Amino acid sequence: MSTITIAQECGCFKRSDLENNTSFESKDDAMMKAQGMLNHMNTKFCGKHGFELSENGHDFSISMKAPQPAASGCCGGGHCS
């Protein structure tokens, strides 16, 4: 048995049709579903933060990535140059 857990449920996740703590008989099925969820969360959610997938034995966890500061000190708004 393999489980997919969402570590922190952001507002976009709560409004989505995705479910937390889903279980699968096969680790391969869980991995495929987790990768699909990760892709959906990183491409369809608001973009305020990214998500990353980690594996622990037969279980998978999707968590928010730590924010990465801009190397140049620019916020990326297009008005710094």
HTML snippet that shows the backbone in 3Dmol.js (N, CA, C, O; Angstrom):
<script src="https://3Dmol.org/build/3Dmol-min.js"></script>
<div id="view" style="width:600px;height:400px;position:relative"></div>
<script>
const pdb = `
ATOM      1  N   MET A   1       0.851  -1.177   0.000  1.00  0.00           N
ATOM      2  CA  MET A   1       0.000   0.000   0.000  1.00  0.00           C
ATOM      3  C   MET A   1       0.895   1.239   0.000  1.00  0.00           C
ATOM      4  O   MET A   1       1.849   1.319   0.774  1.00  0.00           O
ATOM      5  N   SER A   2       0.588   2.196  -0.864  1.00  0.00           N
ATOM      6  CA  SER A   2       1.315   3.463  -0.956  1.00  0.00           C
ATOM      7  C   SER A   2       0.338   4.620  -0.799  1.00  0.00           C
ATOM      8  O   SER A   2      -0.805   4.553  -1.251  1.00  0.00           O
ATOM      9  N   THR A   3       0.807   5.677  -0.153  1.00  0.00           N
ATOM     10  CA  THR A   3      -0.033   6.843   0.119  1.00  0.00           C
ATOM     11  C   THR A   3       0.617   8.103  -0.424  1.00  0.00           C
ATOM     12  O   THR A   3       1.838   8.255  -0.378  1.00  0.00           O
ATOM     13  N   ILE A   4      -0.215   9.010  -0.943  1.00  0.00           N
ATOM     14  CA  ILE A   4       0.234  10.338  -1.365  1.00  0.00           C
ATOM     15  C   ILE A   4      -0.311  11.331  -0.345  1.00  0.00           C
ATOM     16  O   ILE A   4      -1.517  11.385  -0.102  1.00  0.00           O
ATOM     17  N   THR A   5       0.584  12.113   0.249  1.00  0.00           N
ATOM     18  CA  THR A   5       0.207  13.102   1.253  1.00  0.00           C
ATOM     19  C   THR A   5       0.617  14.487   0.768  1.00  0.00           C
ATOM     20  O   THR A   5       1.722  14.673   0.259  1.00  0.00           O
ATOM     21  N   ILE A   6      -0.274  15.452   0.927  1.00  0.00           N
ATOM     22  CA  ILE A   6       0.037  16.854   0.655  1.00  0.00           C
ATOM     23  C   ILE A   6       0.400  17.477   1.998  1.00  0.00           C
ATOM     24  O   ILE A   6      -0.436  17.545   2.899  1.00  0.00           O
ATOM     25  N   ALA A   7       1.653  17.934   2.136  1.00  0.00           N
ATOM     26  CA  ALA A   7       2.151  18.418   3.426  1.00  0.00           C
ATOM     27  C   ALA A   7       1.426  19.681   3.887  1.00  0.00           C
ATOM     28  O   ALA A   7       1.019  19.775   5.045  1.00  0.00           O
ATOM     29  N   GLN A   8       1.261  20.659   2.979  1.00  0.00           N
ATOM     30  CA  GLN A   8       0.565  21.897   3.328  1.00  0.00           C
ATOM     31  C   GLN A   8      -0.500  22.161   2.274  1.00  0.00           C
ATOM     32  O   GLN A   8      -0.175  22.342   1.100  1.00  0.00           O
ATOM     33  N   GLU A   9      -1.750  22.184   2.670  1.00  0.00           N
ATOM     34  CA  GLU A   9      -2.838  22.431   1.728  1.00  0.00           C
ATOM     35  C   GLU A   9      -3.036  23.940   1.567  1.00  0.00           C
ATOM     36  O   GLU A   9      -3.606  24.594   2.440  1.00  0.00           O
ATOM     37  N   CYS A  10      -2.563  24.484   0.447  1.00  0.00           N
ATOM     38  CA  CYS A  10      -2.769  25.911   0.167  1.00  0.00           C
ATOM     39  C   CYS A  10      -4.206  26.127  -0.323  1.00  0.00           C
ATOM     40  O   CYS A  10      -4.945  25.167  -0.544  1.00  0.00           O
ATOM     41  N   GLY A  11      -4.584  27.376  -0.486  1.00  0.00           N
ATOM     42  CA  GLY A  11      -5.931  27.703  -0.937  1.00  0.00           C
ATOM     43  C   GLY A  11      -6.257  27.099  -2.291  1.00  0.00           C
ATOM     44  O   GLY A  11      -7.373  26.627  -2.507  1.00  0.00           O
ATOM     45  N   CYS A  12      -5.290  27.109  -3.208  1.00  0.00           N
ATOM     46  CA  CYS A  12      -5.525  26.530  -4.537  1.00  0.00           C
ATOM     47  C   CYS A  12      -5.814  25.038  -4.426  1.00  0.00           C
ATOM     48  O   CYS A  12      -6.682  24.521  -5.128  1.00  0.00           O
ATOM     49  N   PHE A  13      -5.092  24.345  -3.550  1.00  0.00           N
ATOM     50  CA  PHE A  13      -5.332  22.916  -3.369  1.00  0.00           C
ATOM     51  C   PHE A  13      -6.734  22.684  -2.808  1.00  0.00           C
ATOM     52  O   PHE A  13      -7.458  21.805  -3.275  1.00  0.00           O
ATOM     53  N   LYS A  14      -7.106  23.465  -1.819  1.00  0.00           N
ATOM     54  CA  LYS A  14      -8.424  23.296  -1.198  1.00  0.00           C
ATOM     55  C   LYS A  14      -9.562  23.546  -2.179  1.00  0.00           C
ATOM     56  O   LYS A  14     -10.625  22.936  -2.067  1.00  0.00           O
ATOM     57  N   ARG A  15      -9.342  24.449  -3.149  1.00  0.00           N
ATOM     58  CA  ARG A  15     -10.374  24.744  -4.155  1.00  0.00           C
ATOM     59  C   ARG A  15     -10.356  23.747  -5.320  1.00  0.00           C
ATOM     60  O   ARG A  15     -11.287  23.722  -6.125  1.00  0.00           O
ATOM     61  N   SER A  16      -9.319  22.939  -5.411  1.00  0.00           N
ATOM     62  CA  SER A  16      -9.191  21.995  -6.521  1.00  0.00           C
ATOM     63  C   SER A  16      -9.978  20.711  -6.240  1.00  0.00           C
ATOM     64  O   SER A  16     -10.529  20.521  -5.156  1.00  0.00           O
ATOM     65  N   ASP A  17     -10.010  19.845  -7.242  1.00  0.00           N
ATOM     66  CA  ASP A  17     -10.641  18.537  -7.083  1.00  0.00           C
ATOM     67  C   ASP A  17      -9.662  17.488  -6.550  1.00  0.00           C
ATOM     68  O   ASP A  17     -10.036  16.329  -6.372  1.00  0.00           O
ATOM     69  N   LEU A  18      -8.412  17.888  -6.294  1.00  0.00           N
ATOM     70  CA  LEU A  18      -7.410  16.949  -5.806  1.00  0.00           C
ATOM     71  C   LEU A  18      -7.704  16.563  -4.364  1.00  0.00           C
ATOM     72  O   LEU A  18      -8.286  17.339  -3.606  1.00  0.00           O
ATOM     73  N   GLU A  19      -7.291  15.348  -3.993  1.00  0.00           N
ATOM     74  CA  GLU A  19      -7.534  14.849  -2.641  1.00  0.00           C
ATOM     75  C   GLU A  19      -6.220  14.570  -1.934  1.00  0.00           C
ATOM     76  O   GLU A  19      -5.243  14.143  -2.550  1.00  0.00           O
ATOM     77  N   ASN A  20      -6.212  14.820  -0.628  1.00  0.00           N
ATOM     78  CA  ASN A  20      -5.057  14.538   0.210  1.00  0.00           C
ATOM     79  C   ASN A  20      -5.171  13.134   0.795  1.00  0.00           C
ATOM     80  O   ASN A  20      -6.271  12.597   0.927  1.00  0.00           O
ATOM     81  N   ASN A  21      -4.040  12.550   1.142  1.00  0.00           N
ATOM     82  CA  ASN A  21      -3.982  11.236   1.792  1.00  0.00           C
ATOM     83  C   ASN A  21      -4.686  10.155   0.980  1.00  0.00           C
ATOM     84  O   ASN A  21      -5.519   9.414   1.503  1.00  0.00           O
ATOM     85  N   THR A  22      -4.344  10.073  -0.302  1.00  0.00           N
ATOM     86  CA  THR A  22      -4.921   9.034  -1.149  1.00  0.00           C
ATOM     87  C   THR A  22      -4.015   7.810  -1.127  1.00  0.00           C
ATOM     88  O   THR A  22      -2.791   7.939  -1.121  1.00  0.00           O
ATOM     89  N   SER A  23      -4.612   6.628  -1.114  1.00  0.00           N
ATOM     90  CA  SER A  23      -3.871   5.373  -1.029  1.00  0.00           C
ATOM     91  C   SER A  23      -4.051   4.558  -2.291  1.00  0.00           C
ATOM     92  O   SER A  23      -5.093   4.612  -2.944  1.00  0.00           O
ATOM     93  N   PHE A  24      -3.014   3.800  -2.622  1.00  0.00           N
ATOM     94  CA  PHE A  24      -2.999   2.965  -3.814  1.00  0.00           C
ATOM     95  C   PHE A  24      -2.421   1.600  -3.450  1.00  0.00           C
ATOM     96  O   PHE A  24      -1.558   1.499  -2.578  1.00  0.00           O
ATOM     97  N   GLU A  25      -2.893   0.564  -4.111  1.00  0.00           N
ATOM     98  CA  GLU A  25      -2.377  -0.786  -3.888  1.00  0.00           C
ATOM     99  C   GLU A  25      -0.945  -0.913  -4.403  1.00  0.00           C
ATOM    100  O   GLU A  25      -0.136  -1.638  -3.823  1.00  0.00           O
ATOM    101  N   SER A  26      -0.634  -0.212  -5.488  1.00  0.00           N
ATOM    102  CA  SER A  26       0.661  -0.329  -6.143  1.00  0.00           C
ATOM    103  C   SER A  26       1.478   0.947  -5.969  1.00  0.00           C
ATOM    104  O   SER A  26       0.952   2.053  -6.097  1.00  0.00           O
ATOM    105  N   LYS A  27       2.774   0.784  -5.674  1.00  0.00           N
ATOM    106  CA  LYS A  27       3.661   1.941  -5.560  1.00  0.00           C
ATOM    107  C   LYS A  27       3.773   2.650  -6.904  1.00  0.00           C
ATOM    108  O   LYS A  27       3.835   3.879  -6.948  1.00  0.00           O
ATOM    109  N   ASP A  28       3.801   1.899  -7.998  1.00  0.00           N
ATOM    110  CA  ASP A  28       3.889   2.495  -9.337  1.00  0.00           C
ATOM    111  C   ASP A  28       2.669   3.360  -9.636  1.00  0.00           C
ATOM    112  O   ASP A  28       2.803   4.450 -10.192  1.00  0.00           O
ATOM    113  N   ASP A  29       1.482   2.879  -9.270  1.00  0.00           N
ATOM    114  CA  ASP A  29       0.269   3.674  -9.483  1.00  0.00           C
ATOM    115  C   ASP A  29       0.312   4.960  -8.661  1.00  0.00           C
ATOM    116  O   ASP A  29      -0.069   6.026  -9.146  1.00  0.00           O
ATOM    117  N   ALA A  30       0.779   4.858  -7.414  1.00  0.00           N
ATOM    118  CA  ALA A  30       0.884   6.033  -6.555  1.00  0.00           C
ATOM    119  C   ALA A  30       1.890   7.027  -7.134  1.00  0.00           C
ATOM    120  O   ALA A  30       1.639   8.232  -7.128  1.00  0.00           O
ATOM    121  N   MET A  31       3.019   6.536  -7.630  1.00  0.00           N
ATOM    122  CA  MET A  31       4.034   7.411  -8.191  1.00  0.00           C
ATOM    123  C   MET A  31       3.510   8.144  -9.423  1.00  0.00           C
ATOM    124  O   MET A  31       3.744   9.343  -9.577  1.00  0.00           O
ATOM    125  N   MET A  32       2.813   7.442 -10.289  1.00  0.00           N
ATOM    126  CA  MET A  32       2.256   8.079 -11.490  1.00  0.00           C
ATOM    127  C   MET A  32       1.229   9.143 -11.110  1.00  0.00           C
ATOM    128  O   MET A  32       1.226  10.232 -11.684  1.00  0.00           O
ATOM    129  N   LYS A  33       0.362   8.838 -10.154  1.00  0.00           N
ATOM    130  CA  LYS A  33      -0.646   9.802  -9.703  1.00  0.00           C
ATOM    131  C   LYS A  33       0.028  11.000  -9.039  1.00  0.00           C
ATOM    132  O   LYS A  33      -0.364  12.141  -9.288  1.00  0.00           O
ATOM    133  N   ALA A  34       1.033  10.762  -8.198  1.00  0.00           N
ATOM    134  CA  ALA A  34       1.739  11.846  -7.506  1.00  0.00           C
ATOM    135  C   ALA A  34       2.428  12.769  -8.516  1.00  0.00           C
ATOM    136  O   ALA A  34       2.397  13.988  -8.354  1.00  0.00           O
ATOM    137  N   GLN A  35       3.041  12.209  -9.540  1.00  0.00           N
ATOM    138  CA  GLN A  35       3.695  13.027 -10.556  1.00  0.00           C
ATOM    139  C   GLN A  35       2.673  13.844 -11.337  1.00  0.00           C
ATOM    140  O   GLN A  35       2.940  14.992 -11.693  1.00  0.00           O
ATOM    141  N   GLY A  36       1.516  13.269 -11.605  1.00  0.00           N
ATOM    142  CA  GLY A  36       0.449  14.008 -12.278  1.00  0.00           C
ATOM    143  C   GLY A  36      -0.084  15.147 -11.417  1.00  0.00           C
ATOM    144  O   GLY A  36      -0.334  16.246 -11.911  1.00  0.00           O
ATOM    145  N   MET A  37      -0.255  14.874 -10.133  1.00  0.00           N
ATOM    146  CA  MET A  37      -0.717  15.907  -9.205  1.00  0.00           C
ATOM    147  C   MET A  37       0.308  17.036  -9.119  1.00  0.00           C
ATOM    148  O   MET A  37      -0.050  18.213  -9.145  1.00  0.00           O
ATOM    149  N   LEU A  38       1.585  16.666  -9.016  1.00  0.00           N
ATOM    150  CA  LEU A  38       2.653  17.657  -8.928  1.00  0.00           C
ATOM    151  C   LEU A  38       2.665  18.543 -10.161  1.00  0.00           C
ATOM    152  O   LEU A  38       2.781  19.764 -10.049  1.00  0.00           O
ATOM    153  N   ASN A  39       2.549  17.949 -11.317  1.00  0.00           N
ATOM    154  CA  ASN A  39       2.524  18.711 -12.563  1.00  0.00           C
ATOM    155  C   ASN A  39       1.329  19.658 -12.582  1.00  0.00           C
ATOM    156  O   ASN A  39       1.470  20.827 -12.943  1.00  0.00           O
ATOM    157  N   HIS A  40       0.169  19.170 -12.202  1.00  0.00           N
ATOM    158  CA  HIS A  40      -1.035  19.995 -12.164  1.00  0.00           C
ATOM    159  C   HIS A  40      -0.865  21.167 -11.198  1.00  0.00           C
ATOM    160  O   HIS A  40      -1.199  22.304 -11.531  1.00  0.00           O
ATOM    161  N   MET A  41      -0.350  20.890 -10.014  1.00  0.00           N
ATOM    162  CA  MET A  41      -0.186  21.925  -8.994  1.00  0.00           C
ATOM    163  C   MET A  41       0.823  22.992  -9.433  1.00  0.00           C
ATOM    164  O   MET A  41       0.639  24.176  -9.151  1.00  0.00           O
ATOM    165  N   ASN A  42       1.889  22.568 -10.124  1.00  0.00           N
ATOM    166  CA  ASN A  42       2.914  23.524 -10.564  1.00  0.00           C
ATOM    167  C   ASN A  42       2.516  24.304 -11.814  1.00  0.00           C
ATOM    168  O   ASN A  42       3.074  25.371 -12.071  1.00  0.00           O
ATOM    169  N   THR A  43       1.575  23.801 -12.587  1.00  0.00           N
ATOM    170  CA  THR A  43       1.197  24.500 -13.821  1.00  0.00           C
ATOM    171  C   THR A  43      -0.166  25.183 -13.752  1.00  0.00           C
ATOM    172  O   THR A  43      -0.389  26.177 -14.443  1.00  0.00           O
ATOM    173  N   LYS A  44      -1.073  24.672 -12.940  1.00  0.00           N
ATOM    174  CA  LYS A  44      -2.441  25.202 -12.918  1.00  0.00           C
ATOM    175  C   LYS A  44      -2.776  26.057 -11.701  1.00  0.00           C
ATOM    176  O   LYS A  44      -3.729  26.835 -11.736  1.00  0.00           O
ATOM    177  N   PHE A  45      -2.007  25.922 -10.633  1.00  0.00           N
ATOM    178  CA  PHE A  45      -2.264  26.734  -9.441  1.00  0.00           C
ATOM    179  C   PHE A  45      -1.746  28.147  -9.675  1.00  0.00           C
ATOM    180  O   PHE A  45      -1.153  28.418 -10.719  1.00  0.00           O
ATOM    181  N   CYS A  46      -1.958  29.046  -8.729  1.00  0.00           N
ATOM    182  CA  CYS A  46      -1.707  30.481  -8.891  1.00  0.00           C
ATOM    183  C   CYS A  46      -0.251  30.857  -9.146  1.00  0.00           C
ATOM    184  O   CYS A  46       0.006  31.929  -9.694  1.00  0.00           O
ATOM    185  N   GLY A  47       0.700  30.027  -8.774  1.00  0.00           N
ATOM    186  CA  GLY A  47       2.106  30.319  -9.031  1.00  0.00           C
ATOM    187  C   GLY A  47       2.806  31.079  -7.914  1.00  0.00           C
ATOM    188  O   GLY A  47       3.974  31.435  -8.065  1.00  0.00           O
ATOM    189  N   LYS A  48       2.133  31.338  -6.804  1.00  0.00           N
ATOM    190  CA  LYS A  48       2.776  32.037  -5.690  1.00  0.00           C
ATOM    191  C   LYS A  48       3.894  31.203  -5.076  1.00  0.00           C
ATOM    192  O   LYS A  48       4.827  31.744  -4.482  1.00  0.00           O
ATOM    193  N   HIS A  49       3.796  29.895  -5.220  1.00  0.00           N
ATOM    194  CA  HIS A  49       4.828  28.984  -4.741  1.00  0.00           C
ATOM    195  C   HIS A  49       4.824  27.742  -5.613  1.00  0.00           C
ATOM    196  O   HIS A  49       3.823  27.423  -6.255  1.00  0.00           O
ATOM    197  N   GLY A  50       5.936  27.054  -5.631  1.00  0.00           N
ATOM    198  CA  GLY A  50       6.044  25.808  -6.374  1.00  0.00           C
ATOM    199  C   GLY A  50       5.906  24.630  -5.429  1.00  0.00           C
ATOM    200  O   GLY A  50       5.838  24.795  -4.211  1.00  0.00           O
ATOM    201  N   PHE A  51       5.867  23.457  -5.999  1.00  0.00           N
ATOM    202  CA  PHE A  51       5.707  22.234  -5.217  1.00  0.00           C
ATOM    203  C   PHE A  51       6.758  21.232  -5.641  1.00  0.00           C
ATOM    204  O   PHE A  51       7.214  21.241  -6.784  1.00  0.00           O
ATOM    205  N   GLU A  52       7.145  20.360  -4.709  1.00  0.00           N
ATOM    206  CA  GLU A  52       8.119  19.324  -5.009  1.00  0.00           C
ATOM    207  C   GLU A  52       7.653  17.997  -4.423  1.00  0.00           C
ATOM    208  O   GLU A  52       6.924  17.946  -3.433  1.00  0.00           O
ATOM    209  N   LEU A  53       8.098  16.933  -5.067  1.00  0.00           N
ATOM    210  CA  LEU A  53       7.699  15.580  -4.698  1.00  0.00           C
ATOM    211  C   LEU A  53       8.866  14.889  -4.010  1.00  0.00           C
ATOM    212  O   LEU A  53      10.003  14.968  -4.475  1.00  0.00           O
ATOM    213  N   SER A  54       8.585  14.214  -2.905  1.00  0.00           N
ATOM    214  CA  SER A  54       9.608  13.398  -2.251  1.00  0.00           C
ATOM    215  C   SER A  54       9.024  12.008  -1.999  1.00  0.00           C
ATOM    216  O   SER A  54       7.811  11.824  -1.900  1.00  0.00           O
ATOM    217  N   GLU A  55       9.924  11.053  -1.901  1.00  0.00           N
ATOM    218  CA  GLU A  55       9.537   9.656  -1.723  1.00  0.00           C
ATOM    219  C   GLU A  55      10.134   9.141  -0.423  1.00  0.00           C
ATOM    220  O   GLU A  55      11.297   9.407  -0.120  1.00  0.00           O
ATOM    221  N   ASN A  56       9.339   8.405   0.345  1.00  0.00           N
ATOM    222  CA  ASN A  56       9.804   7.805   1.587  1.00  0.00           C
ATOM    223  C   ASN A  56       9.316   6.363   1.609  1.00  0.00           C
ATOM    224  O   ASN A  56       8.194   6.081   2.028  1.00  0.00           O
ATOM    225  N   GLY A  57      10.159   5.468   1.162  1.00  0.00           N
ATOM    226  CA  GLY A  57       9.754   4.062   1.075  1.00  0.00           C
ATOM    227  C   GLY A  57       8.680   3.886   0.021  1.00  0.00           C
ATOM    228  O   GLY A  57       8.922   4.117  -1.163  1.00  0.00           O
ATOM    229  N   HIS A  58       7.491   3.478   0.447  1.00  0.00           N
ATOM    230  CA  HIS A  58       6.367   3.284  -0.472  1.00  0.00           C
ATOM    231  C   HIS A  58       5.455   4.494  -0.551  1.00  0.00           C
ATOM    232  O   HIS A  58       4.497   4.493  -1.323  1.00  0.00           O
ATOM    233  N   ASP A  59       5.735   5.524   0.231  1.00  0.00           N
ATOM    234  CA  ASP A  59       4.853   6.688   0.305  1.00  0.00           C
ATOM    235  C   ASP A  59       5.468   7.899  -0.387  1.00  0.00           C
ATOM    236  O   ASP A  59       6.686   7.997  -0.538  1.00  0.00           O
ATOM    237  N   PHE A  60       4.602   8.816  -0.802  1.00  0.00           N
ATOM    238  CA  PHE A  60       5.010  10.028  -1.502  1.00  0.00           C
ATOM    239  C   PHE A  60       4.424  11.238  -0.793  1.00  0.00           C
ATOM    240  O   PHE A  60       3.317  11.185  -0.257  1.00  0.00           O
ATOM    241  N   SER A  61       5.184  12.332  -0.798  1.00  0.00           N
ATOM    242  CA  SER A  61       4.733  13.564  -0.175  1.00  0.00           C
ATOM    243  C   SER A  61       4.966  14.719  -1.142  1.00  0.00           C
ATOM    244  O   SER A  61       6.027  14.816  -1.759  1.00  0.00           O
ATOM    245  N   ILE A  62       3.977  15.587  -1.270  1.00  0.00           N
ATOM    246  CA  ILE A  62       4.104  16.792  -2.074  1.00  0.00           C
ATOM    247  C   ILE A  62       4.102  17.964  -1.104  1.00  0.00           C
ATOM    248  O   ILE A  62       3.169  18.131  -0.318  1.00  0.00           O
ATOM    249  N   SER A  63       5.156  18.774  -1.167  1.00  0.00           N
ATOM    250  CA  SER A  63       5.269  19.914  -0.261  1.00  0.00           C
ATOM    251  C   SER A  63       5.606  21.171  -1.049  1.00  0.00           C
ATOM    252  O   SER A  63       6.042  21.110  -2.199  1.00  0.00           O
ATOM    253  N   MET A  64       5.391  22.314  -0.399  1.00  0.00           N
ATOM    254  CA  MET A  64       5.719  23.595  -1.018  1.00  0.00           C
ATOM    255  C   MET A  64       7.233  23.763  -1.027  1.00  0.00           C
ATOM    256  O   MET A  64       7.913  23.443  -0.052  1.00  0.00           O
ATOM    257  N   LYS A  65       7.747  24.271  -2.143  1.00  0.00           N
ATOM    258  CA  LYS A  65       9.169  24.581  -2.217  1.00  0.00           C
ATOM    259  C   LYS A  65       9.448  25.824  -1.389  1.00  0.00           C
ATOM    260  O   LYS A  65       8.602  26.710  -1.272  1.00  0.00           O
ATOM    261  N   ALA A  66      10.626  25.878  -0.823  1.00  0.00           N
ATOM    262  CA  ALA A  66      11.045  27.091  -0.120  1.00  0.00           C
ATOM    263  C   ALA A  66      11.210  28.198  -1.151  1.00  0.00           C
ATOM    264  O   ALA A  66      11.761  27.953  -2.224  1.00  0.00           O
ATOM    265  N   PRO A  67      10.748  29.410  -0.852  1.00  0.00           N
ATOM    266  CA  PRO A  67      10.897  30.508  -1.807  1.00  0.00           C
ATOM    267  C   PRO A  67      12.359  30.786  -2.092  1.00  0.00           C
ATOM    268  O   PRO A  67      13.194  30.765  -1.188  1.00  0.00           O
ATOM    269  N   GLN A  68      12.665  31.048  -3.365  1.00  0.00           N
ATOM    270  CA  GLN A  68      14.027  31.336  -3.788  1.00  0.00           C
ATOM    271  C   GLN A  68      14.171  32.831  -4.031  1.00  0.00           C
ATOM    272  O   GLN A  68      13.496  33.378  -4.902  1.00  0.00           O
ATOM    273  N   PRO A  69      15.044  33.509  -3.273  1.00  0.00           N
ATOM    274  CA  PRO A  69      15.234  34.939  -3.517  1.00  0.00           C
ATOM    275  C   PRO A  69      15.915  35.173  -4.862  1.00  0.00           C
ATOM    276  O   PRO A  69      16.727  34.361  -5.307  1.00  0.00           O
ATOM    277  N   ALA A  70      15.581  36.271  -5.494  1.00  0.00           N
ATOM    278  CA  ALA A  70      16.192  36.620  -6.771  1.00  0.00           C
ATOM    279  C   ALA A  70      17.676  36.911  -6.545  1.00  0.00           C
ATOM    280  O   ALA A  70      18.039  37.581  -5.578  1.00  0.00           O
ATOM    281  N   ALA A  71      18.527  36.409  -7.433  1.00  0.00           N
ATOM    282  CA  ALA A  71      19.973  36.568  -7.279  1.00  0.00           C
ATOM    283  C   ALA A  71      20.397  38.026  -7.374  1.00  0.00           C
ATOM    284  O   ALA A  71      21.342  38.431  -6.697  1.00  0.00           O
ATOM    285  N   SER A  72      19.726  38.822  -8.191  1.00  0.00           N
ATOM    286  CA  SER A  72      20.138  40.203  -8.410  1.00  0.00           C
ATOM    287  C   SER A  72      19.477  41.173  -7.438  1.00  0.00           C
ATOM    288  O   SER A  72      19.786  42.365  -7.455  1.00  0.00           O
ATOM    289  N   GLY A  73      18.590  40.694  -6.608  1.00  0.00           N
ATOM    290  CA  GLY A  73      17.850  41.576  -5.711  1.00  0.00           C
ATOM    291  C   GLY A  73      16.589  42.108  -6.372  1.00  0.00           C
ATOM    292  O   GLY A  73      15.803  42.807  -5.734  1.00  0.00           O
ATOM    293  N   CYS A  74      16.391  41.789  -7.624  1.00  0.00           N
ATOM    294  CA  CYS A  74      15.200  42.233  -8.357  1.00  0.00           C
ATOM    295  C   CYS A  74      14.029  41.336  -8.004  1.00  0.00           C
ATOM    296  O   CYS A  74      14.193  40.127  -7.840  1.00  0.00           O
ATOM    297  N   CYS A  75      12.862  41.919  -7.888  1.00  0.00           N
ATOM    298  CA  CYS A  75      11.670  41.151  -7.547  1.00  0.00           C
ATOM    299  C   CYS A  75      11.070  40.458  -8.756  1.00  0.00           C
ATOM    300  O   CYS A  75      10.169  39.634  -8.603  1.00  0.00           O
ATOM    301  N   GLY A  76      11.549  40.772  -9.962  1.00  0.00           N
ATOM    302  CA  GLY A  76      11.006  40.153 -11.161  1.00  0.00           C
ATOM    303  C   GLY A  76       9.823  40.866 -11.729  1.00  0.00           C
ATOM    304  O   GLY A  76       9.183  40.352 -12.646  1.00  0.00           O
ATOM    305  N   GLY A  77       9.502  42.040 -11.220  1.00  0.00           N
ATOM    306  CA  GLY A  77       8.342  42.802 -11.700  1.00  0.00           C
ATOM    307  C   GLY A  77       8.584  43.544 -12.996  1.00  0.00           C
ATOM    308  O   GLY A  77       7.647  44.111 -13.558  1.00  0.00           O
ATOM    309  N   GLY A  78       9.813  43.559 -13.489  1.00  0.00           N
ATOM    310  CA  GLY A  78      10.111  44.185 -14.770  1.00  0.00           C
ATOM    311  C   GLY A  78      10.441  45.667 -14.684  1.00  0.00           C
ATOM    312  O   GLY A  78      10.647  46.302 -15.718  1.00  0.00           O
ATOM    313  N   HIS A  79      10.498  46.235 -13.495  1.00  0.00           N
ATOM    314  CA  HIS A  79      10.748  47.668 -13.376  1.00  0.00           C
ATOM    315  C   HIS A  79      12.114  47.992 -12.793  1.00  0.00           C
ATOM    316  O   HIS A  79      12.408  49.162 -12.549  1.00  0.00           O
ATOM    317  N   CYS A  80      12.956  46.993 -12.563  1.00  0.00           N
ATOM    318  CA  CYS A  80      14.262  47.217 -11.947  1.00  0.00           C
ATOM    319  C   CYS A  80      15.355  47.532 -12.956  1.00  0.00           C
ATOM    320  O   CYS A  80      16.414  48.015 -12.555  1.00  0.00           O
ATOM    321  N   SER A  81      15.156  47.286 -14.225  1.00  0.00           N
ATOM    322  CA  SER A  81      16.240  47.477 -15.189  1.00  0.00           C
ATOM    323  C   SER A  81      16.186  48.810 -15.883  1.00  0.00           C
ATOM    324  O   SER A  81      17.039  49.104 -16.720  1.00  0.00           O
TER     325      SER A  81
END
`;
const viewer = $3Dmol.createViewer("view");
viewer.addModel(pdb, "pdb");
viewer.setStyle({}, {cartoon: {color: "spectrum"}});
viewer.zoomTo();
viewer.render();
</script>
